[in-house]
Amino acid sequence: MMRTGADPSVAGGGEDRTSGSTSGTGPSPDPIPQLTAGDVFSTLTTSRRGLSAAQARARLERYGTNELPRVRRRSAWRQLGAQFADLFAVVLIVAACVTFLAYRLQEPRDVATLQLAVAILGVVVLNAVIGFAQEYSAERTAQALEAMVPHTCRVLRDGERLEVPARELAPGDVVVLEAGDAVPADCRVVEAHELTANNAPLTGESNAVVRTADPVAAASSLEARNCVFMGTDVVAGSGRAVVYATGATTEFGRIYRLAAAAPKQKTPLQHQVASMARRVAGAALAIGALMFAVRLPTGESLVPAFVFALGVMVAMVPEGLPATLSVSLAIGVRRMARRHALIKQLLAVEALGSTTVVCTDKTGTLTQAEMTVTQVWAGGTHAVSGVGYAPSGEVSDAVPVRELLRVAGLCCNARLVPSGGPGGREHWRVLGDTTEGALLVVAAKAGLDTGAEEETAPRVTEFPFDSTRKLMTTVHKRGAGHQACVKGAPVELLARCTDLEWDGRREPLTEQDRAAVVATSDTMASQGLRVLAVARRGLAGPRPAQDEAESGLTLLGLVGMLDPPRPEVTDAVAACRRAGIRIVMVTGDHPLTGEAVARRVGIVRGPHPVVVTGARLDAMDDEALDALLADPSSELLLCRVSPEHKMRVVTAFQRRGEVVAVTGDGANDAPALKHADIGVAMGASGTDVAREAASMVLLDDSFASIAAAVRLGRTVYQNIRKFLVYLFSHNIGELVPILAATFAGFPLVPISAVQILAIDLGSDVLPALALGAEPPEPDVMERPPRSRRERLFSAGVVGRILFLGGIQALCVTAVFFWHIGSSGIPFDDFTKDTPVYREAITMVQAGIVLSQFFNALAVRTDRQSILKVGLLSNPALLAAGGFGIALMAAISYVPTLQDVFNTAPLEAADWAVLAGLGTLPLIADEVRKWWLRRRTDHRKGVSR
């Protein structure tokens, strides 16, 4: 053991943890809980007067500041640059560079080729700016992780009490702690006066724990009752503690490192879009190369043949898709924000829609994090109404109940404090232990004024709660005598009772009475209630010995309390069940408590749920864990688990192909939140580290918002498929005329690359965005989750693209050759300036734009008739389609645009023909939907 003046870095096995980084380090905590207070000072080379100023400076230089490493965020320039690394962007950049090279090699140079290069680059820049703007805006919502550490704290330096920045704490500093303080570092308590701390941010347990200065034997410092930890709160009492770990070596820092080490998971949509981009790029390059090879043998020179092939490639690439996808996801983000769900990463919107498993924390997520008395037993059971800390509700006014609650209220150190709440409503909070707060609330519900009671029965001494006795006793002056008020664990308190008092009658406590009390306590505990027994005893003097005050007691009854579930959670759980989503409770709390809450909210409905503790998880290998998770119908509760356990469970589910959402509010949840496919943190009660690690933050802390977000996420995916069908179907309409002209020997393209870009960006983007804003379909939460293996381009999607695109392609190809053929001009005599050719390519472009207008109406539904949905039910889509037609008219009639696109003015008859042909995709798709509905109805009729 170290003596005063020794180097503190060797405490705990002699390991020197010197660090030059900004993350503080300190001595190993393992032996600290076992030491006496005097030995703690010696080991950490400090004293009860604290460090000197010189010692503090030296240790701060050696161990670094008491803060976590700052979250490294990509600079704005790097974020913008990443937009150009998208596969679609890379393909278009290469195409633009090659086009510009072709322009340089042309003799004479064709300005249309230069226009094409500039237009392609413009598309890339536009997509990048839109994507960057959406992602940059979303990332600014992230909370600063270091804000979890309190800014200042009180320490002793050279015996003087000072307030210093928490980041300047060093191992060996003596910290002064009082009720309401945030603990600034990991510390060993050396002086405690009814000191109670809430470790929920680290352990997930909602009950505050009494701290002691005595040595304890614990498996880890986190379990030691003589240690307090960074990021937790002092609930009641006061004390002093010596810092033994700072910054990244604290328990909080350990969780931070777990979260930082977890790789960021790609969402299903990211995989799907990447796969789609590779396929489309490969197909575009292959068809472009084929067209180049076909054109060369015809005698066409190298550069024109290459520019032609490039135009084919451009026709294959949906240039507006990246921008449409980003903005559509942003629309989903805004919709979710209106439902109090803040999305930090755009692609996380869609991931919610494919969620198959939700691993949810209990405290603060399913429950209100407010202990509430629900039952009082005083010879009979009395229900208590009302939840939370507001003293509104009802309890029996029977004499035994009032006397029990009067004694329980006197045996409390907590205080109920009113404060302003939302909308001007009064809000109540507890200063001190939440269990005692619940007792004060139920006393107020019974009409008792605990403040007045304390004035008539002033406290003269106290024996604080400790885990050995499991009791707390206060002694009060009452009239000419004194009275001990005692509360504690039922079994321990009952063993000290000799009498019971109900209905004003005091009787000896028989063995039959004891059995009845124990049975009642067990029944209440099986309901998930935390049970306290209350007793009293008359005393002769004001300063009794502890054994005298806590023996020969008269039992008054039992009090049962719980952390009540949020009222909206039950419906949200039921909605998730209907949607085929499995819900698993993962909590650090006791199994009985976890099961009781799970039953109340509907996570558990059967008689035999599978309850697994962290200790059992430690004994399982991966195969055993996989077997445990294999049955999707089993009702699984994981209790007394650590952050490592949560991460392991999430990984195991993902190994099975599940899409996992994890909810939580504490720092202990952060690793699992980051490792999950979608991490959901609580915004109001959650810690900064949880919000930093999550992909989504619930601003109202309501589990019900998850169900709403899943519904919107599924809608986002459906809408993405709608505008994919819309965007890719017209690519067929652009490609087929080019291929037909090539094989027919026509020397020019029926539609130029610049015209294609005008359609992709000018006419199609806005309708695609309007499709992305379609409202949810009524049965969206009645369908099972989408498989992780399901492709964005399923057989049904591809078939519909070919169906609608094929009709469109046949129409515009027929229009082009009809107009060319009716002129009587031989193919070889056509040039780019031939009026008939300019009219023909204008009709092709206008035909695609008009057919896309009706195509957008068709893809709004999969099976329902557009007439049932309503042609006017999406006015944004009609406005967007009208804008595209107006832009096409401008391209046809405005001289400047005619020069850019090589177009010509169309006659009214031309527009009429094109409009008639444009309705064919809508009419054909309505017939397809009618046939599908008829077939479905027929099958239902057969089954009946």
Beta strands, then each sheet from edge to edge (+ up, - down):
strand 1: 152-157
strand 2: 160-165
strand 3: 174-178
strand 4: 186-198
strand 5: 209-210
strand 6: 227-228
strand 7: 233-245
strand 8: 341-343
strand 9: 357-360
strand 10: 372-377
strand 11: 381-383
strand 12: 415-420
strand 13: 426-431
strand 14: 459-466
strand 15: 471-478
strand 16: 481-488
strand 17: 497-502
strand 18: 505-508
strand 19: 530-539
strand 20: 553-562
strand 21: 582-586
strand 22: 610-613
strand 23: 636-639
strand 24: 660-664
strand 25: 678-682
strand 26: 696-698
sheet 1: 2+ 1- 3+ 7- 4+ 5-
sheet 2: 2+ 1- 3+ 7- 4+ 6-
sheet 3: 8+ 26- 25- 24- 9- 21- 23- 22-
sheet 4: 11+ 10- 20+ 17+ 18-
sheet 5: 11+ 10- 20+ 19- 16+ 15- 14+
sheet 6: 12+ 13-
end
